[in-house]
Amino acid sequence: MNSYIDFDYYSNFYDKPKVSKEDFNQLALDATNNIRSRIMNKSIVNYEKIVKDTTCLIVDVLSDISQLKARKEKLALGNEKILSSEKVGDYSRTFSSVSINELNELISSKEKEIDDLITKNLLFTGLLYTGVYVIG
């Protein structure tokens, strides 16, 4: 299956794209699949722009989720330290820690954000309609 967007579309959507070209293809495909599952694989004819723009937004959220999951993995292995402050004179550093539960909550919040973006952007297109069309 193809993605709704390519890297050129994505990079033109933002002044400074958040996702590198190397990471883009898988994230774009995942974003496309999120949308396809919600619209039940309906045709996006007449709605290409809003679907593509929504895909760009979801790519960024999926990138955030990927980074959070990587942090969670490092934390589970004991390799995660977050510098919260640093003082140069008489050298001092303070690290804060994030719990796995906090990261899980952030990941859940980001996953809900994907659903919210799809609903907000595609609600009035008819693409989210799951009922029966009656003709006549």
Sine and cosine of phi, psi and omega as CSV:
sin_phi,cos_phi,sin_psi,cos_psi,sin_omega,cos_omega
0.00,0.00,0.56,-0.83,0.01,-1.00
-1.00,-0.09,0.41,-0.91,0.06,-1.00
-0.99,0.15,0.43,-0.90,0.06,-1.00
-0.93,0.37,-0.39,0.92,-0.06,-1.00
-0.76,-0.65,0.36,-0.93,0.15,-0.99
-0.91,-0.42,0.09,-1.00,-0.08,-1.00
-0.90,0.43,-0.55,0.83,0.03,-1.00
-0.88,0.47,-0.70,0.71,0.02,-1.00
-0.88,0.47,-0.73,0.69,-0.01,-1.00
-0.87,0.49,-0.73,0.69,-0.06,-1.00
-0.94,0.33,-0.42,0.91,0.09,-1.00
-0.99,0.15,-0.33,0.94,0.01,-1.00
-0.95,0.33,-0.54,0.84,-0.02,-1.00
-0.89,-0.46,0.49,-0.87,0.14,-0.99
-0.93,0.37,-0.69,0.73,0.01,-1.00
-0.78,-0.62,1.00,-0.09,-0.01,-1.00
-0.85,0.53,0.62,-0.78,-0.03,-1.00
-0.99,0.16,-0.47,0.88,-0.12,-0.99
-0.96,-0.27,0.69,-0.72,0.03,-1.00
-0.97,0.24,0.33,-0.95,0.00,-1.00
-0.88,0.48,-0.56,0.83,-0.01,-1.00
-0.90,0.44,-0.62,0.78,-0.05,-1.00
-1.00,0.02,-0.22,0.98,-0.18,-0.98
-0.90,0.43,-0.75,0.66,-0.17,-0.99
-0.83,0.56,-0.73,0.68,-0.01,-1.00
-0.92,0.38,-0.65,0.76,0.01,-1.00
-0.91,0.42,-0.64,0.77,0.02,-1.00
-0.91,0.42,-0.63,0.77,0.04,-1.00
-0.92,0.39,-0.66,0.75,0.05,-1.00
-0.90,0.44,-0.66,0.75,0.03,-1.00
-0.90,0.44,-0.69,0.73,0.03,-1.00
-0.87,0.50,-0.69,0.72,0.00,-1.00
-0.91,0.42,-0.58,0.82,0.08,-1.00
-0.87,0.50,-0.71,0.70,-0.01,-1.00
-0.94,0.35,-0.72,0.69,-0.01,-1.00
-0.83,0.55,-0.65,0.76,-0.01,-1.00
-0.92,0.38,-0.58,0.81,0.01,-1.00
-0.96,0.29,-0.56,0.83,-0.02,-1.00
-1.00,-0.10,0.12,0.99,0.05,-1.00
0.83,0.56,0.68,0.74,0.09,-1.00
0.85,0.53,0.49,0.87,0.05,-1.00
-0.94,0.34,0.37,-0.93,0.08,-1.00
-0.92,0.40,0.63,-0.78,0.01,-1.00
-0.98,-0.20,0.22,0.98,0.03,-1.00
-0.81,0.58,0.68,-0.73,-0.06,-1.00
0.98,0.19,-0.13,0.99,-0.01,-1.00
-0.77,-0.64,0.35,0.94,-0.09,-1.00
-0.84,0.54,-0.71,0.71,-0.09,-1.00
-0.90,0.44,-0.75,0.66,-0.04,-1.00
-0.92,0.40,-0.58,0.81,0.04,-1.00
-0.93,0.36,-0.68,0.73,0.02,-1.00
-0.90,0.43,-0.68,0.73,0.01,-1.00
-0.90,0.44,-0.65,0.76,0.04,-1.00
-0.90,0.43,-0.62,0.79,0.05,-1.00
-0.88,0.48,-0.66,0.75,0.05,-1.00
-0.86,0.51,-0.70,0.71,-0.01,-1.00
-0.89,0.45,-0.65,0.76,-0.02,-1.00
-0.94,0.34,-0.56,0.83,0.08,-1.00
-0.83,0.56,-0.69,0.72,0.00,-1.00
-0.91,0.42,-0.66,0.75,0.01,-1.00
-0.91,0.41,-0.66,0.75,0.04,-1.00
-0.90,0.44,-0.57,0.82,0.08,-1.00
-0.89,0.45,-0.69,0.72,0.06,-1.00
-0.87,0.50,-0.69,0.72,0.01,-1.00
-0.88,0.47,-0.68,0.74,0.01,-1.00
-0.87,0.49,-0.68,0.73,0.02,-1.00
-0.91,0.40,-0.63,0.78,0.03,-1.00
-0.91,0.42,-0.64,0.76,0.02,-1.00
-0.91,0.41,-0.60,0.80,0.05,-1.00
-0.90,0.43,-0.66,0.76,0.05,-1.00
-0.90,0.44,-0.64,0.77,0.01,-1.00
-0.89,0.47,-0.66,0.75,0.03,-1.00
-0.90,0.44,-0.69,0.72,0.04,-1.00
-0.89,0.46,-0.65,0.76,0.00,-1.00
-0.90,0.43,-0.66,0.75,0.01,-1.00
-0.90,0.45,-0.52,0.85,0.02,-1.00
-1.00,0.07,-0.11,0.99,-0.02,-1.00
0.99,0.14,0.29,0.96,-0.04,-1.00
-0.98,-0.20,0.11,0.99,-0.11,-0.99
-0.98,-0.20,0.86,-0.51,0.14,-0.99
-0.73,-0.69,0.75,-0.66,-0.02,-1.00
-0.92,-0.40,0.86,-0.51,0.01,-1.00
-0.97,0.24,0.89,-0.45,-0.01,-1.00
-0.99,-0.17,-0.44,0.90,0.10,-1.00
-0.37,-0.93,0.40,-0.92,0.00,-1.00
-0.55,-0.84,0.70,-0.72,0.01,-1.00
-0.86,-0.50,0.73,-0.69,-0.08,-1.00
-1.00,0.05,-0.76,0.65,0.03,-1.00
-0.91,0.41,0.81,-0.59,-0.10,-0.99
0.86,0.52,0.51,0.86,0.04,-1.00
0.28,0.96,0.89,-0.46,0.02,-1.00
-0.56,-0.83,0.68,-0.74,0.05,-1.00
-0.74,-0.67,0.62,-0.78,0.05,-1.00
-0.81,-0.58,0.77,-0.64,0.03,-1.00
-0.94,-0.35,0.61,-0.79,0.12,-0.99
-0.92,-0.40,0.43,-0.90,0.02,-1.00
-0.89,-0.46,0.51,-0.86,0.05,-1.00
-0.92,-0.39,0.69,-0.72,-0.02,-1.00
-1.00,0.10,0.35,-0.94,0.05,-1.00
-0.88,0.48,-0.60,0.80,0.02,-1.00
-0.89,0.46,-0.64,0.77,0.04,-1.00
-0.90,0.43,-0.65,0.76,0.04,-1.00
-0.91,0.41,-0.63,0.78,0.06,-1.00
-0.88,0.48,-0.64,0.77,0.04,-1.00
-0.91,0.42,-0.66,0.75,0.04,-1.00
-0.90,0.44,-0.66,0.75,0.03,-1.00
-0.89,0.45,-0.71,0.71,0.03,-1.00
-0.88,0.47,-0.65,0.76,0.03,-1.00
-0.89,0.46,-0.68,0.74,0.02,-1.00
-0.92,0.40,-0.62,0.78,0.03,-1.00
-0.90,0.43,-0.62,0.79,0.07,-1.00
-0.92,0.39,-0.58,0.82,0.03,-1.00
-0.86,0.51,-0.59,0.80,0.04,-1.00
-0.88,0.48,-0.76,0.66,0.01,-1.00
-0.87,0.49,-0.66,0.75,0.02,-1.00
-0.90,0.43,-0.64,0.76,0.03,-1.00
-0.89,0.46,-0.70,0.71,0.01,-1.00
-0.89,0.46,-0.73,0.68,-0.01,-1.00
-0.88,0.47,-0.76,0.65,-0.04,-1.00
-0.88,0.48,-0.70,0.72,-0.11,-0.99
-0.99,0.12,-0.47,0.89,-0.11,-0.99
-0.93,-0.37,0.01,1.00,-0.08,-1.00
-0.82,0.57,-0.73,0.69,-0.11,-0.99
-1.00,-0.06,0.23,0.97,0.06,-1.00
-1.00,0.00,-0.32,0.95,-0.11,-0.99
1.00,0.01,-0.14,0.99,-0.03,-1.00
-0.93,0.37,-0.43,0.90,-0.02,-1.00
-1.00,0.04,-0.08,1.00,-0.02,-1.00
-0.91,0.42,0.80,-0.60,-0.02,-1.00
-0.90,-0.44,0.12,0.99,-0.01,-1.00
-0.99,0.14,-0.24,-0.97,-0.01,-1.00
-0.97,-0.24,0.74,-0.68,0.07,-1.00
-1.00,0.08,0.79,-0.62,0.03,-1.00
-0.94,-0.35,0.83,-0.56,0.00,-1.00
-0.94,-0.34,0.75,-0.66,0.10,-1.00
0.92,-0.40,0.00,0.00,0.00,0.00
